[in-house]
Amino acid sequence: MAYQRGSLKKVRRKEGETWVLRYRVTNPDGRRVENVTPIGLVRQFPKDKDAWREADRLGLGIRINDTPTPCRASFHFLAEHYLKADFGADSVRPKSENTISHVEHIVRAYLVPRFGNEIAEDIKPLDIQRWFKSLSEKDGLAWTTIAKMRGVMSRVYKVGILHEHVQKNPVLHVETRSKTDYKAIVITPAQTLAILKALPSSLHSTLVLTCAATALRASEILALRWRDVLWNEGRIRISKRWAQGKDGATKTEASDGYVPLHLVLAAHLRMWREQSPYPKDGDFVFPSLKARGIVPLSASIFVADHLRPAAKKNGVDIEDGQRFGLHNLRHSLSNWLVNKAKVEPKTVQGILRHTKIQTTLDLYTQDDGDETRAAQGEYLAALGVATQMVQ
């Protein structure tokens, strides 16, 4: 059974011109005939994209594909049904733009091409496991990526069971490996200072310094506006991240919060604001000068054109094809605080805003705002930036 989206049509009704969704249904005699479901008045939804948005809000994409009679659903049908049900108006847990895009890629680039034409309930666990193994051995995919595929595929079946399209989930019996071979490159404060000195632009050097001292994720630091820098409170507000060319929700609930703003870092940010052509409260802290401040600078372009070359030039051992970017500064701060400064793990967890302390270290202690600022200050002092800037 193919998954249908339907089509829009305007019809004249007593209450006014109305959008309806046209789709096919199966009669008791087995014939496929057209049916329509009203969406709303054209004056309320003037453009077809508005009507489609309302149809999605009403969950019509799911309803027109639901069938009250038992059927042998294909995996393609099940997968498309999942994308509508789990990301639509009926979703219990809202997903970020990044998550939606990532999951859709897994479903449409991997799962559907492999299993789309098969009956969902006929797919065997061993076939799934052998396919996952081939993705690792033949296609070179990391097991952590394959583990994410397994999670998405299992979710496809879980939603299918919820809506009574299938009765079992073969993915439950499938094994994958979740351990990653990736090891982040960690750099020392001396190497970071050398990189800072190699960056001629104040925009770039302040970006690296801020990232190194706060351990912000690249998407979080790009989303910063000047209003987020709370000078009098000694902290920076993190409430969003820059993803898919717009503001989005933070990665986790724990990520929505604050990071410390030490006086040394504040002094460097003030100096950059005085030079920046976009210093207003609503402007990006690290804007794209090429785009006239409408959007933040591109992290990938900055890393490729400036950060990575500066790091390699100053002795950081980066092999061709090896990952190195702003996120390595986050790893480096965490490593230095725990192993060199011997900062309490709970304090490090507070800076990194991890949901669970196990992610930082398998220890526990109390988080304190003064301690996080003091810890950041120790790092900035080790970095060698000018403490005399603080009056």
Secondary structure, 3 states (H helix, E strand, C coil): CCCCCCEEEEEEECCEEEEEEEEEEECCCCCEEEEEEEEEECCCCCCHHHHHHHHHHCCHHHHCCCCCCCCCCEHHHHHHHHHHHHHCCCCCCCCCHHHHHHHHHHHHHHHHHHHCCCEHHHCCHHHHHHHHHHHHHCCCCCHHHHHHHHHHHHHHHHHHHHCCCCCCCHHHHCCCCCCCCCCCCCCCHHHHHHHHHHCCCHHHHHHHHHHHHHCCCHHHHHCCEHHHEEHHHCEEEECCEEECCEEECCCCCCCCEEEECCHHHHHHHHHHHHHCCCCCCCCECCECCCCCCCCECCHHHHHHHHHHHHHHHCCCCCCCCCCCCHHHHHHHHHHHHHHCCCCCHHHHHHHHCCCCHHHHCCCCCCCCHHHHHHHHHHHHHHHCCCHHHCC
